[in-house]
Amino acid sequence: MGYRRVISCWFRAAAATIFAACIPAVAAVPARAVPLILASQPVRQASSHVLFVGNQLNNTVAVLDAASGKPLRVISGGGLDGPVGMVVVGVDLYVCNAFNNTISIFNELIGKPIGSISGVGLNYPNGLASANGRFYIANAGNSTITILDAATGKLIGRIAGGGLDQPHGLKFDGGKLFAANHADSTVSIFDAGTGQSLGVISNGGLTGPLGLALGNGELFVGNQATNTISVFDEATGKPLGVLSGNQIADPNGMTEGGGVVYVADHTTNKLSLFSVATGKPLGTLFAKTLDGPVVPLYY
């Protein structure tokens, strides 16, 4: 289905502040005491692309071949509890746990647990982004974004204000940090380096947004309330259209890769696929290892 043009979008500037970290005791990432030896059946070959998908109903991360959708492995254990936002740094997979306010760490090639981050004030963490040696974690519980040192897991500071209202999905691009605000149906934009608010996107068909994806100079926002995807010009925030189709049902997290936007349909245990270039539906991806999928990650 082609884009349906929408009329207007506006930005409202809002103050945002970063609070200096003052928590002395932080559970840092443990030392790698266990050698990282590849299993006989690795999660992926180093040259291939995969989809990591957080399953909230059984507290696992499904690993699928991005090209075929074939299940490769299921990651479990390691403190997973409501797995949502994920990033890969080096060969480490970091997974936010919404229900126990921690981040689990796995070797992404073999799915072996190698540590966790806790004690940094996470509050129902959902979105997770990484840039410039930092982690940015969206806290839906208290409408803030926590900033951590990616190497040590220690708290650097927090972003508050700037229109944050139950933030879920996070995306980083070109020095900007985008946050989907589920409660008031907006997207907040920040300078990732300073935490300063750069404005708020509203209208454009936003209704209970959760997931974000970026591609081809456009921002894709999944609307849980209407089972649609709003599309904006990334640079200006101007609305470009609204996508539907693929029988989207309860869209949660999103990811992009290989010219495709992947949308996790939570209640139907599938991923809906759309073309980044045209917005047209590309079909759906079902896998027996999906169980309440909430956030996918293309890697």
Backbone bond lengths (Angstrom), bond angles and torsions (degrees), N, CA, C in turn:
res aa  C-N    CA-C-N  psi(-1)  N-CA   C-N-CA  omega(-1)  CA-C   N-CA-C  phi
1 M - - - 1.456 - - 1.515 108.67 -
2 G 1.357 117.03 133.41 1.448 119.85 -176.90 1.498 112.45 -75.12
3 Y 1.326 116.11 175.67 1.444 121.11 179.88 1.531 110.01 -67.39
4 R 1.308 116.73 139.84 1.447 122.76 169.40 1.507 107.04 -102.52
5 R 1.330 117.39 115.55 1.458 121.25 -175.23 1.515 110.62 -65.19
6 V 1.301 115.70 139.59 1.447 121.20 176.12 1.515 108.22 -118.60
7 I 1.329 117.29 169.10 1.450 120.01 -163.02 1.515 114.71 -93.06
8 S 1.308 117.40 -54.94 1.461 115.99 -166.46 1.498 112.31 -140.35
9 C 1.310 113.93 159.88 1.463 121.98 176.44 1.502 107.40 -149.25
10 W 1.306 117.48 143.79 1.457 117.75 178.30 1.505 110.37 -138.23
11 F 1.286 112.82 153.16 1.459 121.31 178.52 1.517 108.21 -109.14
12 R 1.295 117.16 136.68 1.448 119.11 171.13 1.517 108.32 -124.86
13 A 1.290 115.71 124.13 1.460 119.62 -179.01 1.512 108.49 -74.08
14 A 1.303 115.08 144.06 1.462 120.16 177.99 1.503 108.46 -146.02
15 A 1.286 115.01 147.68 1.460 119.24 -177.90 1.508 109.92 -71.88
16 A 1.303 115.42 145.59 1.457 120.76 174.47 1.508 107.64 -139.89
17 T 1.285 115.90 144.49 1.452 119.48 -177.65 1.504 110.41 -130.88
18 I 1.305 115.28 146.66 1.465 120.95 172.53 1.519 107.60 -105.67
19 F 1.305 115.42 126.27 1.453 120.38 179.05 1.523 108.97 -95.75
20 A 1.284 116.67 129.98 1.460 120.34 -178.65 1.513 110.26 -64.15
21 A 1.301 114.82 143.28 1.459 119.45 179.94 1.519 110.02 -67.68
22 C 1.335 114.27 134.95 1.470 118.11 179.99 1.509 110.70 -136.42
23 I 1.328 117.41 18.03 1.449 120.68 179.09 1.520 108.16 -94.14
24 P 1.306 118.97 113.56 1.463 119.68 -174.86 1.521 113.84 -75.67
25 A 1.342 116.92 -32.20 1.456 119.35 -174.92 1.510 109.59 -102.90
26 V 1.315 117.72 109.51 1.449 122.89 179.79 1.516 108.11 -126.77
27 A 1.343 115.34 134.42 1.458 119.23 178.40 1.518 108.45 -77.94
28 A 1.299 116.21 101.43 1.464 121.18 -176.40 1.519 110.47 -78.38
29 V 1.312 115.15 165.72 1.452 120.34 177.20 1.525 109.48 -64.43
30 P 1.336 117.46 127.32 1.464 119.24 -177.38 1.515 112.55 -67.95
31 A 1.323 114.84 157.24 1.461 120.09 178.06 1.520 110.33 -65.11
32 R 1.300 116.52 151.36 1.451 121.59 -178.94 1.527 109.51 -78.15
33 A 1.316 116.34 80.26 1.449 120.48 -178.74 1.529 111.12 -75.72
34 V 1.343 116.76 -24.68 1.460 120.96 -178.11 1.519 109.62 -97.37
35 P 1.313 118.81 124.64 1.464 119.96 178.62 1.521 110.79 -59.11
36 L 1.328 117.10 139.53 1.453 121.49 -179.69 1.524 108.67 -87.04
37 I 1.336 116.00 81.78 1.459 122.29 -178.69 1.518 108.23 -98.66
38 L 1.332 117.30 130.95 1.454 120.75 -178.45 1.521 110.87 -65.29
39 A 1.346 115.31 136.60 1.454 120.62 175.10 1.530 109.30 -72.07
40 S 1.344 115.17 167.60 1.463 118.87 -179.34 1.517 111.49 -65.97
41 Q 1.366 117.56 -27.62 1.441 121.94 176.44 1.528 109.21 -124.85
42 P 1.339 116.89 85.49 1.461 120.01 -176.47 1.514 111.62 -64.60
43 V 1.342 115.38 158.36 1.455 120.58 177.26 1.518 110.36 -58.03
44 R 1.302 118.21 -42.88 1.454 120.74 -179.34 1.520 109.22 -151.64
45 Q 1.320 115.97 159.45 1.442 121.00 167.65 1.525 107.94 -78.36
46 A 1.308 116.60 147.81 1.464 120.42 -173.34 1.523 112.41 -60.04
47 S 1.343 117.85 -26.11 1.458 120.66 -175.94 1.530 113.28 -92.56
48 S 1.334 118.46 -6.13 1.454 121.36 -175.00 1.522 110.82 -97.68
49 H 1.346 115.58 165.02 1.451 120.89 176.88 1.525 109.58 -107.17
50 V 1.324 114.96 143.03 1.451 120.10 -179.69 1.521 109.67 -130.49
51 L 1.332 114.76 166.82 1.451 122.69 170.29 1.520 108.10 -115.18
52 F 1.324 116.29 122.11 1.457 121.37 169.32 1.530 106.41 -93.51
53 V 1.328 117.31 129.87 1.461 120.67 -177.38 1.522 109.21 -129.98
54 G 1.340 116.36 118.37 1.456 121.09 177.73 1.515 111.11 -75.12
55 N 1.339 116.77 124.27 1.461 123.12 178.01 1.528 109.36 -103.01
56 Q 1.321 116.49 112.37 1.454 119.21 -175.06 1.530 113.22 -80.37
57 L 1.322 117.45 -21.62 1.459 119.44 -176.92 1.527 113.04 -79.09
58 N 1.327 117.83 -26.79 1.467 118.69 178.99 1.521 112.99 -125.87
59 N 1.344 116.84 11.39 1.471 121.60 174.60 1.526 112.79 55.01
60 T 1.320 114.86 51.96 1.458 121.14 176.17 1.530 109.50 -133.70
61 V 1.319 115.18 170.41 1.465 122.24 171.06 1.519 107.22 -121.67
62 A 1.337 116.06 114.29 1.461 120.65 176.77 1.521 109.38 -80.51
63 V 1.324 116.45 140.33 1.457 122.17 177.61 1.523 107.50 -115.32
64 L 1.340 116.07 118.92 1.454 122.09 -177.19 1.520 110.44 -120.01
65 D 1.336 116.35 148.74 1.456 120.14 171.17 1.520 107.82 -69.55
66 A 1.339 117.09 124.91 1.462 120.44 -174.11 1.522 112.31 -66.35
67 A 1.326 118.21 -29.87 1.454 121.17 -176.98 1.520 112.32 -78.92
68 S 1.327 116.52 -41.27 1.465 120.38 -173.78 1.522 114.07 -107.11
69 G 1.338 116.76 -19.12 1.461 120.60 -174.11 1.513 113.53 79.83
70 K 1.325 117.46 4.06 1.459 121.42 -178.49 1.520 110.68 -66.97
71 P 1.360 117.42 130.61 1.467 119.66 175.97 1.522 111.19 -64.02
72 L 1.316 116.74 132.24 1.458 121.92 -179.83 1.513 112.23 -106.51
73 R 1.330 115.99 -37.41 1.468 119.66 -176.57 1.514 108.70 -172.98
74 V 1.324 116.11 162.86 1.458 122.32 173.37 1.521 108.17 -122.74
75 I 1.334 116.40 125.41 1.461 121.94 177.47 1.521 108.39 -92.89
76 S 1.311 116.84 130.85 1.459 121.20 -179.75 1.523 109.49 -140.28
77 G 1.335 115.27 175.04 1.458 119.39 -179.45 1.509 111.38 72.94
78 G 1.320 116.78 -158.42 1.451 121.57 176.80 1.514 114.50 64.95
79 G 1.338 116.96 19.50 1.458 120.30 178.49 1.513 114.87 84.96
80 L 1.349 118.25 10.70 1.462 120.49 179.93 1.529 110.13 -60.05
81 D 1.339 115.13 129.16 1.458 120.44 -178.22 1.537 107.99 -155.33
82 G 1.314 115.29 92.54 1.465 119.65 -172.99 1.505 111.70 73.26
83 P 1.365 118.93 53.49 1.468 121.31 -175.46 1.521 111.58 -65.36
84 V 1.319 115.00 131.77 1.470 120.04 -179.00 1.534 109.71 -131.80
85 G 1.342 119.03 -108.08 1.449 121.94 -174.82 1.519 113.87 -59.75
86 M 1.340 116.31 142.55 1.461 121.91 -177.36 1.516 111.04 -140.62
87 V 1.329 116.11 150.57 1.457 122.55 168.51 1.524 108.38 -143.55
88 V 1.324 115.87 156.79 1.464 122.02 172.67 1.514 108.03 -114.26
89 V 1.330 116.17 128.63 1.458 122.76 175.05 1.520 106.89 -125.89
90 G 1.324 116.89 116.72 1.460 119.49 -174.51 1.516 109.37 66.96
91 V 1.336 116.68 -120.17 1.467 120.87 174.34 1.519 110.94 -111.96
92 D 1.320 117.14 17.82 1.460 121.27 -178.96 1.520 110.78 -105.76
93 L 1.330 115.84 131.63 1.452 123.07 175.77 1.526 108.64 -101.39
94 Y 1.336 116.48 122.22 1.459 122.79 179.27 1.527 108.60 -105.45
95 V 1.336 116.78 130.65 1.465 121.90 -175.70 1.525 109.72 -128.63
96 C 1.331 116.68 123.13 1.470 120.89 174.84 1.523 110.17 -74.43
97 N 1.324 116.50 134.90 1.455 122.28 175.40 1.526 109.05 -108.83
98 A 1.341 115.72 106.83 1.461 120.11 -174.75 1.516 112.88 -65.72
99 F 1.337 117.32 -29.58 1.461 119.61 -170.99 1.520 114.71 -91.21
100 N 1.337 118.15 -16.91 1.475 118.41 177.45 1.524 112.74 -124.94
101 N 1.341 116.80 10.39 1.468 121.88 172.97 1.525 113.63 56.77
102 T 1.322 115.12 45.57 1.464 121.02 178.30 1.530 109.22 -134.96
103 I 1.342 114.72 174.13 1.458 122.33 171.71 1.529 107.63 -125.01
104 S 1.322 117.16 120.93 1.464 122.00 176.97 1.524 109.49 -88.91
105 I 1.328 115.71 145.79 1.462 121.15 -178.36 1.528 108.87 -123.04
106 F 1.325 116.04 131.30 1.457 122.85 179.82 1.521 109.74 -130.76
107 N 1.332 115.92 153.10 1.455 118.87 165.54 1.525 106.45 -75.16
108 E 1.338 117.64 118.12 1.457 119.87 -170.38 1.522 113.17 -70.58
109 L 1.332 118.20 -21.19 1.456 120.44 -179.52 1.525 112.39 -75.18
110 I 1.325 117.33 -31.25 1.465 119.75 -176.92 1.528 112.61 -123.04
111 G 1.324 117.81 -7.21 1.460 120.58 178.32 1.508 114.54 73.79
112 K 1.326 117.82 19.89 1.460 121.29 -177.87 1.524 111.02 -85.86
113 P 1.350 118.62 129.54 1.469 120.05 176.40 1.521 111.00 -63.72
114 I 1.335 116.16 134.73 1.463 119.58 -179.81 1.515 112.82 -131.59
115 G 1.318 118.36 4.58 1.462 118.62 177.66 1.515 112.11 160.59
116 S 1.322 115.71 -175.84 1.464 121.39 177.71 1.519 109.11 -157.60
117 I 1.328 115.70 163.20 1.456 122.76 174.70 1.521 107.78 -121.81
118 S 1.326 116.80 129.54 1.462 120.91 178.90 1.522 108.64 -149.37
119 G 1.320 115.95 174.76 1.459 120.23 176.06 1.505 114.60 72.03
120 V 1.348 117.74 24.50 1.465 120.61 -179.35 1.522 111.44 -116.10
121 G 1.326 116.91 17.03 1.452 120.34 174.14 1.508 115.36 79.91
122 L 1.332 118.40 22.96 1.465 119.95 176.65 1.523 109.46 -66.32
123 N 1.346 115.54 144.74 1.453 120.74 -175.90 1.523 109.13 -138.66
124 Y 1.323 115.96 96.74 1.461 123.74 -173.95 1.531 109.89 51.55
125 P 1.342 116.34 60.47 1.472 120.47 -176.99 1.522 111.47 -68.26
126 N 1.325 115.85 138.80 1.456 121.57 179.71 1.516 111.12 -126.01
127 G 1.331 117.84 -76.49 1.454 120.27 -178.39 1.514 112.64 -73.45
128 L 1.340 115.54 149.71 1.460 121.99 178.18 1.521 108.64 -143.08
129 A 1.328 115.81 126.83 1.468 121.62 177.51 1.520 108.56 -132.97
130 S 1.325 116.34 156.46 1.458 121.18 -178.56 1.521 109.52 -134.54
131 A 1.347 115.39 134.92 1.466 120.57 177.21 1.513 109.38 -165.64
132 N 1.315 115.79 142.48 1.466 122.22 173.43 1.528 113.16 53.44
133 G 1.321 115.57 41.27 1.462 120.13 177.46 1.514 114.13 73.41
134 R 1.326 116.90 17.51 1.468 120.73 -179.65 1.523 110.97 -128.25
135 F 1.332 115.14 152.20 1.457 122.15 167.94 1.518 108.62 -104.80
136 Y 1.330 115.67 139.32 1.460 122.47 173.73 1.527 107.14 -117.03
137 I 1.338 117.48 123.11 1.459 121.87 -176.18 1.519 109.62 -121.87
138 A 1.338 116.44 123.64 1.457 121.62 178.67 1.520 109.97 -82.18
139 N 1.333 116.13 120.48 1.457 121.89 178.19 1.531 109.56 -99.44
140 A 1.340 115.70 103.81 1.463 119.30 179.75 1.522 111.28 -70.66
141 G 1.341 117.16 -22.84 1.456 120.68 -176.29 1.513 114.62 -71.58
142 N 1.339 117.43 -32.27 1.469 118.97 -179.43 1.526 112.52 -131.64
143 S 1.324 116.76 15.65 1.470 122.73 174.03 1.525 113.06 54.73
144 T 1.326 115.23 51.53 1.464 122.07 175.75 1.524 108.92 -134.51
145 I 1.331 115.37 171.04 1.458 122.52 171.94 1.523 107.72 -123.43
146 T 1.320 116.52 120.14 1.458 122.05 178.71 1.527 109.60 -87.07
147 I 1.337 116.45 138.61 1.465 121.88 178.36 1.529 108.32 -114.72
148 L 1.323 116.01 124.21 1.462 121.47 -179.62 1.520 110.64 -120.56
149 D 1.326 115.68 152.42 1.455 121.66 169.38 1.522 107.49 -73.36
150 A 1.326 117.90 121.11 1.453 121.06 -174.70 1.523 112.86 -67.34
151 A 1.316 117.43 -26.88 1.465 120.56 -177.88 1.518 112.57 -78.99
152 T 1.332 116.95 -34.28 1.467 120.68 -173.70 1.521 113.84 -112.94
153 G 1.336 117.84 -17.82 1.457 120.78 -175.18 1.510 113.44 78.14
154 K 1.341 117.80 6.37 1.461 120.39 -177.47 1.528 111.82 -83.52
155 L 1.315 114.60 150.85 1.454 121.70 -178.28 1.522 111.24 -70.85
156 I 1.332 116.18 130.18 1.461 122.48 174.05 1.519 110.94 -100.55
157 G 1.310 117.37 -42.12 1.457 120.83 -178.88 1.507 111.29 174.41
158 R 1.322 116.04 -172.80 1.462 121.63 179.32 1.517 110.32 -138.23
159 I 1.315 115.56 149.43 1.455 121.90 172.74 1.525 107.53 -105.90
160 A 1.333 116.54 131.57 1.455 122.29 175.66 1.518 108.34 -133.12
161 G 1.329 116.60 164.78 1.460 119.92 -178.81 1.505 111.27 75.84
162 G 1.312 116.93 -154.43 1.454 121.47 178.84 1.514 113.66 63.52
163 G 1.346 116.75 22.70 1.453 120.64 178.96 1.512 114.79 84.97
164 L 1.342 118.44 5.12 1.460 120.31 179.89 1.528 110.35 -61.10
165 D 1.347 115.85 129.60 1.456 121.23 -179.11 1.528 108.23 -152.92
166 Q 1.331 115.04 94.56 1.465 122.82 -173.21 1.538 110.69 55.52
167 P 1.342 117.46 59.86 1.466 119.66 -179.58 1.527 111.69 -67.38
168 H 1.313 115.06 140.67 1.465 121.17 178.16 1.526 109.94 -121.27
169 G 1.317 118.32 -88.21 1.449 120.34 -177.03 1.519 112.84 -68.37
170 L 1.345 116.01 141.64 1.464 123.10 175.72 1.517 109.24 -125.99
171 K 1.335 116.37 143.64 1.453 121.71 172.26 1.518 108.84 -141.70
172 F 1.332 115.18 141.29 1.466 121.86 178.92 1.510 108.54 -116.16
173 D 1.347 116.51 135.29 1.450 119.72 175.30 1.521 109.58 -161.51
174 G 1.325 116.12 128.00 1.457 121.30 173.75 1.513 115.06 57.66
175 G 1.318 117.53 35.25 1.456 120.99 -179.95 1.511 114.14 86.72
176 K 1.335 117.68 -5.84 1.465 121.78 178.43 1.524 110.33 -101.99
177 L 1.329 114.85 144.14 1.455 121.65 175.78 1.528 107.83 -117.52
178 F 1.337 116.63 121.50 1.462 122.61 -179.97 1.531 109.24 -103.45
179 A 1.331 116.92 136.81 1.463 122.00 179.80 1.518 109.50 -131.60
180 A 1.345 117.01 125.75 1.459 122.19 178.35 1.523 109.41 -84.06
181 N 1.322 116.87 120.55 1.462 122.42 -179.20 1.524 109.77 -97.20
182 H 1.321 114.58 106.63 1.463 120.10 -174.28 1.530 112.38 -67.75
183 A 1.324 117.22 -38.24 1.464 120.64 -171.35 1.515 113.44 -71.70
184 D 1.344 118.08 -40.16 1.470 118.66 -176.42 1.527 113.31 -113.24
185 S 1.337 116.36 12.88 1.471 121.50 173.12 1.531 112.61 55.85
186 T 1.330 114.74 55.73 1.451 121.72 176.41 1.531 109.32 -138.83
187 V 1.325 115.56 174.06 1.467 122.60 171.75 1.515 107.75 -128.04
188 S 1.326 117.20 119.60 1.460 122.18 177.10 1.522 110.05 -86.79
189 I 1.336 115.79 145.88 1.464 121.59 178.88 1.525 108.30 -124.54
190 F 1.331 116.59 132.25 1.459 122.30 -178.74 1.517 110.33 -130.06
191 D 1.317 115.33 154.90 1.451 121.83 164.47 1.525 106.49 -75.94
192 A 1.331 116.89 116.64 1.460 120.21 -174.17 1.526 112.29 -65.82
193 G 1.314 117.16 -25.86 1.455 119.56 -178.75 1.509 113.81 -78.54
194 T 1.334 116.62 -38.85 1.469 120.84 -174.82 1.521 113.35 -106.80
195 G 1.331 117.21 -18.62 1.452 120.45 -175.32 1.518 113.57 80.80
196 Q 1.332 116.88 2.78 1.462 120.91 -178.69 1.519 110.66 -70.59
197 S 1.337 116.50 138.91 1.450 121.17 177.52 1.525 110.58 -68.99
198 L 1.341 115.76 134.69 1.457 121.57 176.87 1.521 111.53 -109.29
199 G 1.318 117.34 -0.13 1.450 120.96 178.42 1.508 112.54 133.30
200 V 1.329 115.15 177.52 1.456 122.75 -179.03 1.521 109.40 -135.46
201 I 1.327 116.28 130.48 1.467 121.36 175.59 1.522 108.40 -91.79
202 S 1.331 115.62 132.34 1.461 120.53 174.35 1.521 108.57 -136.46
203 N 1.314 116.49 179.67 1.460 122.00 -175.93 1.527 110.06 61.31
204 G 1.302 118.36 -152.85 1.458 120.53 -179.16 1.513 113.60 66.37
205 G 1.340 116.57 18.37 1.451 120.15 178.80 1.509 114.86 84.47
206 L 1.337 118.56 11.43 1.459 121.38 -179.12 1.527 110.36 -67.38
207 T 1.341 115.46 126.01 1.466 121.45 178.78 1.526 109.31 -146.76
208 G 1.325 115.88 100.65 1.459 120.49 -179.63 1.512 113.28 62.43
209 P 1.352 118.28 50.32 1.468 120.03 -175.96 1.524 112.59 -67.59
210 L 1.326 114.67 144.17 1.470 121.16 177.22 1.528 111.58 -125.69
211 G 1.327 117.97 -56.66 1.454 121.14 -174.22 1.510 113.86 -99.30
212 L 1.337 115.37 154.89 1.457 123.01 177.87 1.526 109.74 -131.23
213 A 1.332 115.42 147.97 1.463 121.47 171.94 1.520 107.97 -145.92
214 L 1.328 116.50 152.80 1.460 122.55 179.96 1.519 109.51 -126.63
215 G 1.330 115.44 140.71 1.455 119.02 176.73 1.508 111.50 -178.93
216 N 1.338 116.54 141.37 1.463 122.01 175.75 1.531 111.44 59.11
217 G 1.345 116.17 32.59 1.455 120.77 179.41 1.513 113.88 74.07
218 E 1.334 116.46 16.31 1.456 121.07 -177.82 1.527 111.47 -124.57
219 L 1.331 115.16 150.36 1.454 122.99 177.64 1.518 108.26 -107.01
220 F 1.334 116.45 123.02 1.461 122.85 178.67 1.534 108.58 -104.09
221 V 1.335 116.81 130.80 1.463 121.59 -176.50 1.525 109.01 -127.72
222 G 1.335 116.92 120.10 1.457 121.26 179.69 1.514 112.07 -80.94
223 N 1.337 117.01 127.82 1.465 122.87 -178.79 1.528 110.13 -103.32
224 Q 1.316 116.34 107.43 1.460 120.58 -177.42 1.528 111.96 -65.73
225 A 1.325 117.28 -36.65 1.466 120.74 -173.41 1.522 113.41 -71.60
226 T 1.329 117.85 -27.32 1.469 120.45 -176.30 1.520 113.69 -119.59
227 N 1.324 117.89 3.13 1.467 121.91 179.67 1.528 111.72 54.94
228 T 1.327 115.34 47.39 1.458 121.95 179.74 1.529 109.59 -135.89
229 I 1.331 115.47 174.77 1.463 122.19 175.75 1.525 108.37 -129.04
230 S 1.318 116.69 119.54 1.465 121.08 175.77 1.523 109.24 -86.16
231 V 1.326 116.18 141.71 1.468 121.51 -178.10 1.526 108.97 -121.18
232 F 1.346 115.81 132.08 1.459 121.99 -178.58 1.526 109.72 -129.25
233 D 1.327 115.29 154.18 1.449 120.20 167.38 1.522 107.69 -69.46
234 E 1.342 116.34 123.09 1.468 119.59 -174.37 1.522 112.29 -62.66
235 A 1.308 117.73 -36.56 1.461 121.35 -174.64 1.526 112.53 -76.03
236 T 1.336 117.11 -37.75 1.464 120.26 -172.93 1.519 114.43 -108.63
237 G 1.329 117.54 -18.19 1.454 120.92 -175.41 1.515 113.47 80.33
238 K 1.329 117.74 4.56 1.459 121.03 -179.53 1.530 110.36 -69.87
239 P 1.346 117.30 132.33 1.463 119.38 179.05 1.516 111.76 -70.26
240 L 1.334 116.27 137.52 1.452 121.99 -178.42 1.519 112.71 -111.36
241 G 1.302 118.28 -18.35 1.453 120.47 -179.45 1.507 112.36 157.73
242 V 1.326 115.09 -179.98 1.462 122.38 179.41 1.516 108.66 -131.14
243 L 1.333 117.01 128.17 1.456 122.34 -179.72 1.522 110.17 -98.92
244 S 1.333 114.66 145.77 1.459 120.58 172.63 1.517 107.00 -145.85
245 G 1.311 116.96 -170.49 1.462 119.71 -177.60 1.506 111.63 101.53
246 N 1.329 115.54 -176.69 1.470 122.61 -177.54 1.520 111.97 58.38
247 Q 1.344 116.80 14.95 1.457 121.31 -178.29 1.523 111.02 50.95
248 I 1.336 115.56 48.99 1.459 121.11 177.03 1.526 109.52 -56.94
249 A 1.310 116.73 132.52 1.460 121.25 179.91 1.516 109.29 -138.77
250 D 1.324 116.29 115.41 1.457 122.10 177.87 1.528 111.03 57.37
251 P 1.350 118.32 59.12 1.467 120.60 -179.83 1.521 111.29 -65.42
252 N 1.317 115.86 130.03 1.458 121.80 178.82 1.527 109.25 -112.79
253 G 1.318 117.87 -112.42 1.452 120.28 -178.38 1.517 112.83 -74.74
254 M 1.345 114.80 163.24 1.464 121.41 -179.84 1.522 109.27 -139.48
255 T 1.318 115.41 158.90 1.457 121.57 173.78 1.520 107.96 -150.21
256 E 1.318 116.61 165.77 1.452 120.76 -179.93 1.524 109.83 -135.58
257 G 1.321 115.96 149.34 1.455 120.61 177.47 1.515 110.40 175.57
258 G 1.324 116.91 143.26 1.452 120.95 178.56 1.511 113.72 61.68
259 G 1.327 116.88 29.89 1.457 120.48 179.57 1.511 114.68 78.48
260 V 1.334 116.36 13.49 1.469 121.51 -176.83 1.528 109.96 -126.02
261 V 1.340 115.78 139.86 1.460 121.77 168.57 1.525 107.60 -100.05
262 Y 1.328 116.30 125.37 1.458 122.76 179.10 1.534 108.90 -104.75
263 V 1.326 116.57 130.13 1.460 122.26 -178.21 1.521 108.91 -119.60
264 A 1.330 117.42 125.59 1.461 121.48 178.50 1.522 109.11 -81.58
265 D 1.338 116.09 116.54 1.468 121.82 175.74 1.526 108.10 -95.45
266 H 1.327 115.19 103.21 1.457 121.64 -167.95 1.527 113.00 -63.35
267 T 1.317 117.83 -44.68 1.466 119.96 -171.61 1.525 113.65 -84.61
268 T 1.326 118.20 -15.34 1.462 120.35 -178.36 1.523 112.94 -110.77
269 N 1.336 117.27 5.87 1.469 121.97 175.17 1.527 112.99 53.50
270 K 1.340 114.93 50.33 1.451 118.30 178.03 1.521 109.65 -148.96
271 L 1.324 115.73 170.48 1.453 122.95 171.42 1.525 108.01 -114.52
272 S 1.330 117.27 131.21 1.457 122.42 173.88 1.525 108.92 -95.21
273 L 1.321 117.63 137.51 1.458 122.58 -174.79 1.533 110.18 -115.73
274 F 1.350 115.24 136.34 1.452 121.89 177.93 1.526 109.59 -133.03
275 S 1.318 115.91 149.90 1.458 121.05 176.36 1.525 109.73 -74.94
276 V 1.335 116.95 130.22 1.463 120.78 175.84 1.526 109.92 -65.16
277 A 1.318 117.53 -38.35 1.457 121.57 -173.96 1.521 113.23 -73.48
278 T 1.337 117.11 -40.15 1.463 120.34 -173.19 1.516 114.39 -114.29
279 G 1.332 117.51 -17.73 1.460 120.78 -175.87 1.508 113.74 79.40
280 K 1.318 118.19 1.38 1.457 120.69 -177.64 1.533 111.26 -76.78
281 P 1.342 116.85 144.62 1.470 120.19 176.30 1.523 111.32 -62.12
282 L 1.320 116.03 138.33 1.460 121.63 179.54 1.523 112.06 -112.19
283 G 1.333 116.70 4.73 1.450 119.61 -179.78 1.514 111.86 113.96
284 T 1.302 115.43 -171.12 1.462 121.92 -178.94 1.520 109.98 -127.74
285 L 1.311 114.52 158.06 1.456 121.41 -179.47 1.527 108.31 -124.32
286 F 1.324 115.75 115.47 1.453 121.84 175.50 1.529 108.71 -106.66
287 A 1.317 116.81 145.09 1.464 121.30 175.55 1.522 108.07 -150.31
288 K 1.315 115.88 141.09 1.467 120.22 -176.72 1.523 112.36 -66.51
289 T 1.339 116.34 -15.77 1.465 119.39 -178.98 1.524 112.77 -90.60
290 L 1.343 118.11 0.83 1.459 121.15 176.10 1.524 109.43 -86.92
291 D 1.329 116.56 131.22 1.465 121.39 -178.04 1.525 108.66 -147.45
292 G 1.321 115.59 90.36 1.456 119.77 -175.19 1.508 111.52 70.28
293 P 1.359 118.34 51.12 1.473 120.06 -177.23 1.519 111.46 -64.54
294 V 1.329 116.21 136.52 1.460 120.28 -179.01 1.519 113.38 -120.24
295 V 1.326 118.31 -41.32 1.463 120.14 -178.11 1.526 110.11 -139.34
296 P 1.340 118.16 121.20 1.458 120.63 172.73 1.523 111.67 -96.03
297 L 1.324 116.34 158.30 1.458 122.35 175.02 1.505 108.54 -138.70
298 Y 1.342 116.70 120.24 1.460 121.71 175.28 1.513 108.55 -86.29
299 Y 1.326 115.73 129.51 1.471 118.87 179.72 1.516 109.33 -146.55
